[in-house]
Amino acid sequence: MDDVHLRGRNFLKLLDFSHDEIFHLLDIATDLKIKSKKGVWPGELERKKIAYVSREASALTKVSFEVACADLGIELICVEPDAYGRGEKERVLETARVFNRLFDGIVYCGFRQEIVEELATASGLPAWNGFSKEFHPTQMLADLLTIQEHFGYLEGVKLTFLGDGKSRICNSLIAVCAKMGMHLTICTGEEYFPDLSWVESCSKRFGGTISLTTDPEEGTNGADVLYSDLGAYTEKAGEEEEKKRRGLFPYRVTQELMENAQEEAVFMHCLSPSPIPEEGTESLLCSREVLESGHSIVFDQAENRMHAIKALLYAALQDGEEEE
């Protein structure tokens, strides 16, 4: 894939990239990860400045961008959301155009997908969607990198998602698994099924296998990956959160469910918002036994978010420069 170059490209959702381009990004991430372990840091991006604009807090996403930028010599400048206005579309788009004069790229987090795409167009700069209300593309690239590292391949991997099928993680997995030839099973209550038109659209477009079930044993049987994005329950939860907790609790990943999957199955989780269940607390994402078991690769996954982001920054700002 030496002829694949992504310099200047926006990264707004993974569906915008071809199969070869996604593997090219994974190759860059792998190469940069190996170099970083050896203490080798690319210096071509020094003096580049990137704006980080977030309307929804995510410590892991923010610190991943900070470390990735530091390793590449990029200065990441956090911009208060008020600088972009709160609801005044014209002001938001005008600010994006001003940023074109000040920065080399912009990271957006927590905006609606539609707004992210409009802002990227208005700024005329490389733009990265850290995560939107609807999708989480940086997490998906990190997940693909982690699965590829563990299994050595992506096509044919059987992944079972347990949790809220309407979440941005599940929305993203539906598209990415179908595109990369993976088999996705969504295991949740009917009330939390994803948009079926989105499932059908991705299945038809890419030919991927996507199935839905309310039965945790059926859904995890023979799976290679069990993936959850459920947070921990707190006593301060409101009525809606309590209702959701009750509805999703049967899909908590336990050691019994892990044993129902393939013998070498792994457990994945994006570690947000409440990653680790404390002793004596009721957790929705998994038991501590699962989290601390040999099946868990959640900390590899968390580290790979930074390496994936580093690859995205490098690809848009440097990739193919020597050939120009």
VENSULPE-V444722 format. One record per backbone hydrogen bond with DSSP energy under -1.0 kcal/mol. CO is the residue of the C=O (numbers start at 1). NH is the residue of the N-H. If there is no record, write none. Layout:
# VENSULPE-V444722
co nh
CO NH
CO NH
This chain:
# VENSULPE-V444722
co nh
1 4
6 9
11 129
13 16
14 17
18 22
19 23
20 24
21 25
22 26
23 27
24 28
25 29
26 30
27 31
28 32
29 33
30 34
31 35
32 36
33 37
35 40
36 39
43 46
45 48
48 75
49 104
50 77
51 107
52 79
53 109
58 62
59 63
60 64
61 65
62 66
63 67
64 68
65 69
66 70
67 71
68 72
69 74
75 50
77 52
80 83
81 84
82 85
87 89
88 92
89 93
90 94
91 95
92 96
93 97
94 98
95 99
98 101
99 103
105 51
106 128
107 53
108 130
109 55
111 133
112 116
113 117
114 118
115 119
116 120
117 121
118 122
119 123
120 124
126 106
127 11
128 108
128 130
131 110
135 132
136 140
137 141
138 142
139 143
140 144
141 145
142 146
143 147
144 148
145 149
146 150
147 151
148 152
154 157
157 183
158 224
158 225
159 185
160 227
161 187
164 167
167 171
168 172
169 173
170 174
171 175
172 176
173 177
174 178
175 179
176 180
177 182
181 156
183 159
184 211
185 161
186 213
187 163
189 192
190 193
192 165
195 199
196 200
197 201
198 202
199 203
200 204
201 205
202 206
203 207
209 184
211 186
213 188
215 219
216 220
220 223
223 262
224 266
225 160
226 268
227 162
234 237
238 242
239 243
240 244
241 245
242 246
243 247
244 248
245 249
248 251
249 252
253 287
254 258
255 259
260 222
262 265
266 226
267 297
268 228
278 281
282 233
285 253
287 291
288 292
290 293
293 296
295 267
297 301
298 302
299 303
300 304
303 307
304 308
305 309
306 310
307 311
308 312
309 313
310 314
311 315
312 316
313 317
314 318
314 319
316 8
318 321
321 324
